[in-house]
Structure formats: C-alpha cells, structure tokens
Amino acid sequence: MAETVRGTHKRRWWVGAAVAAAAALVLGGAMTIQLLRENTDCSCVNPDAGLDVAYAMVGPDGDTVQARLEVVEVAAVDGYTRTVLHFSNSDEQAAAFDPAYFLGGAGPGDGFRVWDPATGRLYENQSALGTVTGDDQVWEPRTRYEIVLFSAPLEPGTEEVEVRGPHGEIRIPNVHVRGGAADTDPLWTPQDAQATEGTEEEEAPETVPLHFTAPAPGDGVPGYAEAFAPSTPDPVDPVPAAAETDEEGWARSEEGGRTWRMSVGSYVVEDGVLTFKYRLEVEGEDVPSPERLPDLFPDGFVLMDPATGDVVPEQRVGEPDGESEPLWSVAWPRLRDNTPRTFGELAFAAPSGEARELLLDAGAFGALPVSPRV
C-alpha cells in the first residue's frame, strides 16, 4: 500500500527525486488518479514523517501531473468543515486544469472529500465555495498551491477522518480534526505561508494561496452521503469455475501487449462489512509503464457464493435509489523498479451464516477464490 504519513502543518518542505508515474486504474470513473510510493530503501530520514502526505498522479483524465498532496488541516469552523490541501506539481513542465477538479460536483465520486468511518458518512463539498476560479489554473513546477474546500459540519466530537480523492482512488487516513478544545495552535488562515521555521529560502517552494470564497453566515451547506448495501442481485447462473492460479495465488491475463497478474487476500468481517485487498501488477522485470492501464474490469467486481451463486452486495455510498459509488473500491497504484503495481481494497455487505470460501469475478482474470482469514 502506498505510504501515508500524518501530522501538523508546521513542517519542512522536502525536494527529492520523485518516482516515475504509471497510469491509474479507474474503476468506472471519468478521472485518473495514481498514488505513488517514494522509494525509501535508503538510510535517509523521511522528511514527510508526521505529515498527512500522499504522492500521486493528480488531475482530470488526460491532464494528470506527478504531484505531492498534503492535507494541511481538516477543521470544524463556523458551522462548516474546512479542508485545506497543499498541491505541488513535481513534473518538469507546467500543466493547466480547473481547480474545480478538487471540489468535484460534476457527478458521483468527483472531488476530494472527507470520509468519517465512525458514522459511515462521505461529506460532499460546496461547489460554490472554496477554491473556485471557473478557468484553468496553470500549475507551475516546484510551486506549492493551497486548495480550500468547504463541506457540512462533522458530527460533534469527531476526532479523526479520512480525506479521499476523486472516485476514492486516494486515501489519506487518520487526519486529525482541528478546532476542538484540545487545539491550542491557531487554525489555518490564507495569510499563513505554511513555511517551516529555519528552512533555507532556496529549499522551500513558493506557496500560492489561490483565490477562494468563504461561506457566509446562514448560507446552506452541502450534505453527506451514507454507506448502504444495495438490494441483493439475482444469483449468478451458471457459477463460473475458479480461475487457474499458480502456487502463490496469481491469476494471469494478456492485455495491452503485457502479461498482467492479480491475486486477492483473505477477507475479514467487521461491523457487518466484509473487506479484502487485491494486488495487480505487470509481470516481468523493468517493464516500461503503459500510458494507461487497460480496462481489466469492465463490469466491476462481483463477489458470490460458489455453492449457490448468491451475489454478495457491495457496500456503496450515496442514495439507494439514486446516484452512488463503491465504498472501498479503492486503488493505490505505485511504481517500484519500473514495474507498475496496484494495491486495492474492496468492501461488501457481510453474508449471513458461517464464514466460507467465496468467488470474486475479476473480469479479465476470471473468478478468484477468496477465503476467510483464520
């Protein structure tokens, strides 16, 4: 899983070599995001330790850039939840796209949003507030930009949340919610340069607070979507045979001129939700990264009981009779040694009865057995 690190907004900016990018796996979304992992196989001190940071390919489909994304704060303030992000373009060339990419609003799954696992709520942004320009922003290399988002108030007493990117493909968990009695430091302000004390001027990139609109008292606030399990689909008939796997549990598929392989981990059940992880990668050493991952899962994922064909409903967020998105169909693509790899997590409603082996219909890879964790 791509590394995620936590902490306060007082910090030192690190300029290091970014890893190369691979195109992200898109599970039914119109945008492409790719979470990368820094190569930390050295004796260096991790400069992001104690920060809420992710390295990613960020931007609308076709306009993505290698980036550093940091959650400066999630704050309970003035009847809203305010989220402040720092975004930096790590590529050599400038890029241009509308900051509305961060706010979303074009459809289900768009924008960076706050997820509260304790309440099962995914908070939508107020599209008319925060960083709104209506035009493309030129994102210069080695420049740090401040992105401000506003959403509905969190449940009183909420201490930690997760910030997730468009279509759930970036997760930055365990972000402390500021603004409570325990916080003695002042909250973020647009004038705060967020620079680390004692940092040499040439080491810290310029911080550009983009123009944003703050909420006015009495204005309406956006709501939130709640997690739910949809109605049980009809049983699968006939039930597919389990795919052929090697001794390590890998199934293979030839797509896009490359051999892709996939494996799934054991599932766990907690609070009525069944979750497990999968791993996807290109087989071979020093394989050049494709411009875009092929659509290996055109119909999504289907989890079923091989004995009966009964389908296990996936957990979703949104309206049961309206628009919704998968809860944990989250992918974390990363590169290491030039080999594209993706780690993902899926969530389903826990089936009744005793734990038993299930089958995951994984598109091009066939049906992969998923066993309960022992």
Rosetta blueprint (number, residue, H / E / L):
1 M L
2 A L
3 E L
4 T L
5 V E
6 R L
7 G L
8 T L
9 H L
10 K L
11 R L
12 R L
13 W L
14 W L
15 V L
16 G L
17 A L
18 A L
19 V L
20 A L
21 A L
22 A L
23 A L
24 A L
25 L L
26 V L
27 L L
28 G L
29 G L
30 A L
31 M L
32 T L
33 I L
34 Q E
35 L E
36 L E
37 R L
38 E L
39 N L
40 T L
41 D L
42 C L
43 S L
44 C L
45 V L
46 N L
47 P L
48 D L
49 A L
50 G L
51 L L
52 D L
53 V E
54 A E
55 Y E
56 A E
57 M E
58 V E
59 G L
60 P L
61 D L
62 G L
63 D L
64 T L
65 V E
66 Q E
67 A E
68 R E
69 L E
70 E E
71 V E
72 V E
73 E E
74 V E
75 A E
76 A E
77 V E
78 D L
79 G L
80 Y E
81 T E
82 R E
83 T E
84 V E
85 L E
86 H E
87 F E
88 S E
89 N E
90 S L
91 D L
92 E L
93 Q L
94 A L
95 A E
96 A E
97 F E
98 D L
99 P L
100 A H
101 Y H
102 F H
103 L H
104 G L
105 G L
106 A L
107 G L
108 P L
109 G L
110 D L
111 G L
112 F L
113 R E
114 V E
115 W E
116 D E
117 P L
118 A L
119 T L
120 G L
121 R E
122 L E
123 Y E
124 E L
125 N E
126 Q L
127 S L
128 A L
129 L L
130 G E
131 T E
132 V L
133 T L
134 G L
135 D L
136 D L
137 Q E
138 V E
139 W E
140 E L
141 P E
142 R L
143 T E
144 R E
145 Y E
146 E E
147 I E
148 V E
149 L E
150 F E
151 S E
152 A L
153 P L
154 L L
155 E L
156 P L
157 G L
158 T L
159 E L
160 E E
161 V E
162 E E
163 V E
164 R E
165 G L
166 P H
167 H H
168 G H
169 E L
170 I L
171 R E
172 I E
173 P E
174 N E
175 V E
176 H E
177 V E
178 R E
179 G L
180 G L
181 A L
182 A L
183 D L
184 T L
185 D L
186 P L
187 L L
188 W L
189 T L
190 P L
191 Q L
192 D L
193 A L
194 Q L
195 A L
196 T L
197 E L
198 G L
199 T L
200 E L
201 E H
202 E H
203 E H
204 A L
205 P L
206 E E
207 T E
208 V E
209 P E
210 L L
211 H L
212 F E
213 T E
214 A L
215 P L
216 A L
217 P L
218 G L
219 D L
220 G L
221 V L
222 P L
223 G L
224 Y E
225 A E
226 E E
227 A E
228 F E
229 A L
230 P L
231 S L
232 T L
233 P L
234 D L
235 P L
236 V L
237 D L
238 P L
239 V L
240 P L
241 A L
242 A E
243 A L
244 E L
245 T L
246 D L
247 E L
248 E L
249 G L
250 W L
251 A E
252 R E
253 S E
254 E E
255 E E
256 G L
257 G L
258 R E
259 T E
260 W E
261 R E
262 M E
263 S E
264 V E
265 G L
266 S L
267 Y E
268 V E
269 V E
270 E E
271 D L
272 G L
273 V E
274 L E
275 T E
276 F E
277 K E
278 Y E
279 R E
280 L E
281 E E
282 V E
283 E L
284 G L
285 E L
286 D L
287 V L
288 P L
289 S L
290 P L
291 E L
292 R L
293 L L
294 P L
295 D L
296 L L
297 F L
298 P L
299 D L
300 G L
301 F L
302 V E
303 L E
304 M E
305 D L
306 P L
307 A L
308 T L
309 G L
310 D L
311 V E
312 V E
313 P L
314 E E
315 Q L
316 R E
317 V E
318 G E
319 E L
320 P L
321 D L
322 G L
323 E L
324 S E
325 E E
326 P E
327 L L
328 W L
329 S L
330 V E
331 A E
332 W E
333 P E
334 R E
335 L E
336 R E
337 D L
338 N L
339 T E
340 P E
341 R E
342 T E
343 F E
344 G E
345 E E
346 L E
347 A E
348 F E
349 A E
350 A L
351 P L
352 S L
353 G L
354 E L
355 A L
356 R L
357 E L
358 L E
359 L E
360 L E
361 D E
362 A L
363 G H
364 A H
365 F H
366 G L
367 A E
368 L E
369 P E
370 V E
371 S L
372 P E
373 R L
374 V L
